[in-house]
C-alpha cells in the first residue's frame, strides 16, 4: 500500500491515540505489514510519556533494519536513561550500519554524563557517521577537559568531514571574511561596468570580496578561434588562475556557478581517433582545492535536434563498441565560497524588505534537470540562453547584488541581471563581442535594461584609472 493510501487509512488522530495506549499499540503493530509499521513509526511525533516504550522495544527484534532504526529513533524521544544499555548494545552489535548510527544518535540525545565513556569509545569506530554522531553527543559536554582531549585526537582523523568539524570546535573559525564592509554592498565603480581586456589582468585590480555571484561558461579548449591553447594542461592552468581570482573577489559564503561540458577534438585522419576532454570533471578538484565547496550539479538538457549528430555511423552498422550518444547536456556545477557560516547567515545580512523582494514567487524548477533550448547568434557561437541566466540569478542572488561573468561573450548575463534588478560586472577579451554589446544598446529592445544606470564600457587602462579615482 502506498503512502497516500496509508494516510487515508491511518490518520493523525488514530496515531495519537495509539501512542498513548500501550496495549492498543502492541496489538496494532502485531497485525501490520512492514510498510504500515514504517509509516506509523515515521508519524509518531513527540513521545512525552513511556506508553510507547514496550511496543517499540518489541520492534527491535524485527528483521527489517528500517523498522529497528525507527524504533530506536522513537525510543530516544522518550529520554529514558534506563534505555542506555539497549542503545549501547545495538550501537555495538547490530549488523545494520543504519541501526548502529541511529543508536549512537540515541545515546547522545540522552544528554547524560553516564553516556560519556561509551561515546568516547565510539570515537574509534570505523564508520565515520558513527564517529560523527559520537562527536555530536560529546559536544554537549564540551567544557569537560577529558572530552576536549579525546576530541583533539581526531584532528588527524582520515575522514575530511570529521577533521573539519573538530578543527572548528577546537581551533575556532577556519574560514572567514577579511572584509569589514557590508555584505550587501560592493564597490560603486564595478556597477554595470564592462571591461574589455584580459580577464586575469583585470581581476588583479578588483578588490577582495566585491562580487555576490559569478555565473560563467569559459571558452572551450581549442574549440573556438578565441580559445587556442598549446595543451590541455595549459588550458586548465588558465582556468585555475581565473577562478582563484574569482574566489578572492567573491564575498564570504556566496556562489559560483560554472557551465561546462566535455568537448571533442576531431581526429586528424581516419588513422587516428578523436579525443574527448572531460572539462567539468578535471576542473572540479582544482576548484575544491582553492576553497570552493561543491553544492550541486545541474544538468542543462537541450533538444536533440539542436546538437551535432554523433551516432549516424552506429545507426548504420549497429556494431558494439561503436556507440556514441548525442551530447544533449551540459553541466552547471554550483559552488559556494567555503565558510564556517551557514547560508542563513548570508540571508540575514540583508534587510527583510530586500529578502522579500528577492523571493522566487513564480513557478520554479524543482529538479536538477533543466530543459532549456539553446540560443544561436550571428556573432557569438556559444551564447547563454536568457532563461538559463534568469534561473541562476534568481536562485543564487538578491535584488541589487553584483553579478559577474569573467567570459561575458555577448553579455547575456548582464541583460538578465539588469532585467532582474541586479547589477553586473563583465569582462570580455574579444573586441567583436564588446562591439556587439555596444551595438545592442542603441536598439529599441536593447541588451541592457538601463533603468539602473547606463553601462560603462572601459578598457583595462581606463578601468585602473577608474579604480584609482575612487581610492
Secondary structure as UniProt FT lines:
FT   HELIX           3..9
FT   HELIX           12..19
FT   HELIX           22..30
FT   HELIX           34..43
FT   TURN            51..52
FT   HELIX           53..59
FT   TURN            60..61
FT   HELIX           65..78
FT   HELIX           81..83
FT   HELIX           84..93
FT   HELIX           97..109
FT   HELIX           113..115
FT   HELIX           116..122
FT   TURN            123..124
FT   HELIX           128..138
FT   HELIX           139..141
FT   TURN            142..143
FT   HELIX           145..152
FT   HELIX           153..156
FT   HELIX           160..171
FT   TURN            183..184
FT   HELIX           188..190
FT   TURN            191..192
FT   STRAND          193..196
FT   HELIX           199..203
FT   TURN            204..205
FT   STRAND          211..216
FT   TURN            221..223
FT   TURN            225..226
FT   HELIX           232..249
FT   STRAND          250..260
FT   STRAND          263..265
FT   TURN            270..271
FT   STRAND          275..277
FT   HELIX           279..290
FT   STRAND          292..301
FT   HELIX           304..306
FT   HELIX           312..317
FT   TURN            320..321
FT   STRAND          329..337
FT   HELIX           343..348
FT   HELIX           352..358
FT   STRAND          369..371
FT   HELIX           386..396
FT   TURN            399..400
FT   STRAND          402..405
FT   TURN            406..407
FT   TURN            409..410
FT   HELIX           412..419
FT   TURN            420..421
FT   STRAND          423..428
FT   HELIX           431..441
FT   TURN            444..445
FT   TURN            450..451
FT   STRAND          456..459
FT   HELIX           460..468
FT   TURN            469..470
//
